[in-house]
Amino acid sequence: MADRIINGQFLYAVTSKGVIEIRTRTVTEDYFVGTDLETSQALLFTYDDLDEAVFRNKDAALSAYKVVKHDD
């Protein structure tokens, strides 16, 4: 399954402050929790957030952030 997220996986999330690196710590059938590696803040995501707010690839996350920032 292409959308499978596993515990301990590194991902990139787009936030209002930029792109952050997260590490998954809890993975369920409906959602997953990532921890910001800089602040240790826990962030809850659904699988619908993949490729919209959470990315496996940093370049894709940076591209999405540029689009969001440009729309402001």
Secondary structure, DSSP 8 states (H G I E B T S, - for coil): -TT---TT-EEEEEETTEEEEEEEEEE-SSEEEEEETTT--EEEEEGGGBTTTEESSHHHHHHHHHHHHHH-
